[in-house]
Amino acid sequence: MAEQLDRQQVEHVADLAKLSFTDAELAKFTPQLEEIVGLFNDLAEVDTTGVEPMTTPTTEVNVMREDVAVQSSDEERKALLDNAPETANGLIKVPAIIDESEDGEE
């Protein structure tokens, strides 16, 4: 049986993820989140004695190009900034995701 989550807990998780939901969405997502938590509880009960930990299910290796910084042209930079919703001083302006005004306590 899944752990019972209440609406306030789901709202708190949504707030931590910087998400906002309508009342109807919260009513829909609360039982879904309960079910997800229940799946993790089920997994915690599985006997994994003798099972080797793995980081990937295959032996495939992801080959990536070397990460090398390259100078972009003024045209490329302008095209990028023209597609950004908001810019400031030649940079893309994004909303803050960490609100340092809060102490993190409830």
SVG drawing of the C-alpha trace seen along z (x, -y; Angstrom):
<svg xmlns="http://www.w3.org/2000/svg" viewBox="-10 -46 49 59">
<polyline fill="none" stroke="black" stroke-width="0.4" points="0.0,0.0 1.3,-3.4 2.1,-6.0 -0.8,-8.4 0.2,-11.9 -2.0,-14.9 -2.6,-17.9 -0.3,-20.0 2.6,-17.7 2.0,-17.6 1.8,-21.4 5.1,-21.5 6.9,-19.2 5.5,-21.4 6.8,-24.5 10.2,-23.0 10.2,-22.2 9.0,-25.8 5.7,-24.4 2.2,-25.7 -0.9,-23.7 -4.6,-24.4 -6.9,-22.7 -8.0,-20.2 -4.4,-19.3 -3.5,-18.8 -6.5,-16.5 -5.2,-14.5 -1.5,-14.5 -1.9,-13.6 -2.9,-10.0 -0.4,-9.7 2.4,-10.8 1.2,-8.4 1.5,-5.6 5.0,-6.6 6.1,-6.7 4.5,-3.2 6.5,-1.9 9.7,-3.0 8.5,-1.4 8.0,1.9 11.5,1.7 12.9,1.1 11.5,4.5 13.2,6.5 16.0,8.8 19.1,7.7 21.5,9.8 24.3,10.9 23.2,8.6 26.2,6.6 25.5,2.8 25.5,1.5 25.6,-2.0 24.3,-1.0 22.5,2.0 24.7,2.3 28.4,2.3 27.9,-0.5 30.2,-3.5 29.0,-7.0 31.6,-8.6 31.5,-12.4 33.5,-15.0 36.0,-16.9 34.5,-19.9 36.4,-22.8 35.3,-26.4 35.1,-28.2 34.7,-31.9 31.3,-32.6 30.8,-35.3 28.9,-38.5 26.1,-37.2 25.8,-33.9 25.7,-35.8 23.1,-38.2 21.0,-35.4 21.1,-33.6 20.2,-36.7 17.4,-37.6 15.8,-34.2 16.0,-34.8 12.9,-36.0 14.9,-38.6 18.5,-39.8 20.7,-42.1 24.1,-43.4 24.6,-40.9 23.6,-38.0 20.5,-35.8 18.5,-36.9 16.8,-34.0 14.6,-34.0 16.2,-33.2 15.7,-29.7 17.2,-30.1 15.5,-32.6 18.1,-33.5 15.6,-35.7 14.1,-32.6 15.8,-30.7 14.6,-27.3 12.6,-26.5 8.8,-26.1"/>
</svg>
